[in-house]
Amino acid sequence: MLDHELVNRTLGTALRTGGEFAEVFVEDKRSTSATLDDGRVEELTSGRDRGAGIRVVVGDTTGFAHTADLSESGLATAATAAAAAARGGGGGVKEVAVRPSAGPAPRPVRISPEDVAKATKVELLSLADAAARGESASITQVSARYGDSRRRILVANSDGLLAEDDQVRTLFSVSCVATGDTGLQTGRESTGRTVGFELFDDADVEAMARRAAGRAITKLAARPAPSGAMPVVVGPGGGGVLFHEACGHGLEADLVAKSASVFAGRVGETVATPLVTLIDDGTMAGEWGHFTIDDEGRPAGHNVLIQDGVLTDYMWDHLRARKEGRPSSGNGRRQSYQHLPMVRMTNTFISNGTDEPDDIVGSTESGVYVAQLGGGQVNTATGDFVFGMTEAYLIENGEITEPIREGNLIGNGPEVLTRIDALGNDFSMGSPGTCGKDGQGVPVGDGTPTLRVTSLTIGGTAA
């Protein structure tokens, strides 16, 4: 992506005023997006964004500058600006010799989306639209989206590291609106993986559209959700976002350092039932949060955060790890070259248990079964959360019965960890997501097996 000698000279410029650490991050990202709404292609776009971000660290001060000019003079200007921000004045020359790392090679893709005609991508949208509308005349609106991206990065720093990655992601989603006597109800289905256009060898967009339509149609006959505290069974993959938002963020080392986490200072303590093992894993090939190296050049890691209920570690980026005299966990990520890296999750999940899913439901006298959670609000400092239930059912006498609608799931993430009393053997990843933090979004995955929480508050509208 960039001549290695030019990288060396840029690092030297960044360090010549006394910087203790310098880093060059180069990114070249191409993307394509197409959307269809009410049978018409509303948007078909493609773009390319290319540039470099340079940071210089002096003591506790970080200077950062970015540029879209990848010429030697453009990079030198950005390096000088970053160094000045970290420490003004000074002079002299500091040489840096970087070398390619011996880390894992970028994951290859079988069908590059760049080689697929736009008409073929648009055809997927039309297929989904027709399949959803074919389910029922009550389907009155269909929206579908296709997206792909190729992100090439190069990371070099004054520790001598030089690493590169080539990340290809492909995404498809479809949303349906059903109209009936109870008003408008929605259903959604999506898939996204860190793979090329071969995603559609396994992902049948027509089947996805029919499932999305089916969810919307089912909710037309749903009864209002009940209210109050009760047992909640979360289906496979359906509750991963809860643990990502309400627990995962509290295990990020930057929030821990700010004492903005209920998990601060608790390594070695029991924080969950012995059933719970919580992992963040950027090495899960093909998953939405997968990469070969993070945005600081460290290989992706398989990091066990909670083992059998005991808090074992946090997630770390380079600077926080360097300050603590320990290695990074490969969780330094950034939205683009225009942003500083920070501690971010990758694929975060609760690992498999041993219970049969049918036995978990069968041993629940009454409660709620949540198949899918939607958007919500979380206080990452306390873990308090409110999530909308986009697909949920009553559990009556040990059986899943009627669908319910217009309900929220209300609770506290750390408390939920201590109330899980059954964990299934049917682990599944959930839908692909974008995690937002301090104004930056990065792709993440999450997952769970079927699990039961002994008591959670359902915020419904039933009398």
Disulfide bonds with the S-S distance in Angstrom:
none
